[in-house]
């Protein structure tokens, strides 16, 4: 019967590693650094997974299900309006009719003489400063056309004929005009005598 051979005894102290031969780690002695790193990796993975789940839930809440029809709630009129507009057919777009304008006549203008100043000289009469106020009684005028309106002022010593221009809804009249009357009680009146397009 042969005796089992014992490994040769080394001069090294017990527990000291031999040079050239790695020492296996005993079963109960795992390094502490490995546990810390493993724990941190696990915590990071759990955080990333939770954030991803929250983002997915938020995105799915923002986007309605493509297959489901939007149903308005009775308490929200905005939802009912938007649902009605999505289900209603779009109305056909039609061009509005072009506006029609009339050609003005002399009867479409009413003139009033607004007295600004009056200076009288006894029996010699008065000097009067006035302005013409214009009122157009017809329907709309073409804003791209200009009309020249001729008018006559009566009641002065001599009849006065003048003009003003009308474009669209505005008339350009003189700020002041002057006339002389024979008597202090004479009143000035004005009437349109002609309308012509420029």
Residue pairs with C-beta under 8 A, 6 or more apart in sequence:
10 18
12 18
17 23
25 31
64 70
70 79
70 82
70 83
70 86
71 83
72 79
72 80
72 82
72 83
72 84
73 79
73 80
74 80
99 140
101 139
101 140
101 141
101 142
101 145
102 138
102 139
102 140
102 141
103 197
104 136
104 138
104 141
104 147
104 166
104 195
105 138
105 195
106 149
106 192
106 193
106 194
106 195
107 192
108 136
108 137
108 138
108 195
109 134
109 135
109 136
109 137
109 149
109 151
109 192
109 195
110 134
110 135
110 137
111 132
111 133
111 134
111 135
111 151
111 190
111 191
111 192
112 132
112 133
112 135
112 190
113 130
113 131
113 132
113 133
113 153
113 187
113 188
113 189
113 190
114 130
114 131
114 132
114 133
115 128
115 129
115 130
115 188
116 129
116 130
116 131
116 176
117 128
117 129
118 126
118 127
118 128
118 129
119 126
119 127
119 128
120 126
120 127
120 184
121 127
125 157
125 180
125 181
125 182
125 183
125 184
125 186
126 180
126 181
126 183
126 184
126 186
127 178
127 179
127 180
128 156
128 178
128 179
128 180
128 181
128 188
129 176
129 177
129 178
130 153
130 176
130 177
130 178
130 179
130 188
131 173
131 174
131 175
131 176
131 177
132 151
132 153
132 162
132 164
132 173
132 174
132 177
132 190
133 173
134 149
134 164
134 166
134 171
134 173
136 166
136 169
136 171
140 169
141 147
141 166
141 167
141 168
141 169
142 168
143 167
143 168
143 169
145 167
145 197
145 198
146 165
146 166
146 167
146 197
146 198
147 165
147 166
147 167
147 195
147 196
147 197
147 198
148 163
148 164
148 165
148 195
148 196
148 197
148 198
149 163
149 164
149 165
149 166
149 171
149 192
149 194
149 195
150 161
150 162
150 163
150 192
150 193
150 194
150 195
150 196
151 161
151 162
151 163
151 164
151 190
151 191
151 192
151 193
152 159
152 160
152 161
152 190
152 191
152 193
153 159
153 160
153 161
153 162
153 177
153 179
153 188
153 189
153 190
154 188
154 189
154 190
154 191
155 179
155 181
155 186
155 187
155 188
155 189
156 179
156 180
156 181
156 186
156 188
157 179
157 180
157 181
157 182
158 180
160 177
160 179
161 193
162 174
162 177
164 171
164 172
164 173
164 174
165 171
165 172
165 198
166 172
179 188
181 188
